Amino acid sequence: MPKLKTHKGTAKRIKVTSTGKLTRRRAFGAHLLAKKSKSRKRRINTTAEITGGERKNIKRALGI
């Protein structure tokens, strides 16, 4: 079976930690920030871990 190419769009958006976890940025933090509360904006600014069935598909896309 041939090698799989890395999906570059996914590779730019997702970071693999040293323990093998997948992290991503949260959505809704780019614009319309005046109406969002400080606590909500702080939460948006943190990274999130990718879990569940989606993790398997992303790992395949990254070639891990």
C-alpha positions in Angstrom: 0.0 0.0 0.0 1.4 3.4 -0.9 2.2 6.1 1.6 -0.5 8.6 2.4 0.0 12.3 1.8 -0.5 14.6 4.8 -3.6 16.8 4.5 -1.9 20.2 4.6 -5.1 22.1 5.6 -5.5 19.9 8.6 -1.8 20.1 9.5 -1.9 23.9 9.6 -4.9 23.9 12.0 -4.0 21.1 14.4 -1.0 20.6 16.7 0.2 17.2 18.1 1.4 17.4 21.7 4.4 15.4 22.9 2.0 12.9 24.5 0.2 12.4 21.2 -2.9 14.4 22.0 -4.4 16.6 19.2 -5.2 20.3 20.0 -7.1 22.9 18.0 -8.1 26.5 18.3 -11.7 27.4 19.3 -14.1 29.0 16.9 -15.9 32.4 17.2 -12.9 34.5 18.3 -12.1 36.4 15.1 -14.7 39.2 15.0 -17.8 40.7 16.7 -15.9 40.6 20.0 -17.6 43.7 21.5 -20.8 41.9 22.3 -19.0 38.8 23.9 -18.3 38.8 27.6 -14.7 38.8 28.9 -15.1 35.3 30.3 -16.4 34.0 27.0 -13.5 35.6 25.1 -11.0 34.1 27.5 -12.5 30.7 27.0 -12.4 31.1 23.2 -8.7 32.0 23.5 -7.7 28.6 25.0 -6.9 25.5 23.0 -9.2 22.5 22.9 -8.4 18.8 22.7 -9.9 16.8 19.9 -11.5 13.6 21.2 -14.0 11.0 20.0 -14.5 9.6 16.5 -13.1 12.8 14.9 -9.7 12.1 16.4 -9.3 8.9 14.3 -10.1 10.7 11.1 -7.8 13.6 11.8 -4.9 11.2 12.7 -5.4 9.5 9.4 -5.3 12.9 7.6 -2.1 13.8 9.3 -0.5 10.5 8.6 0.1 9.7 12.3 
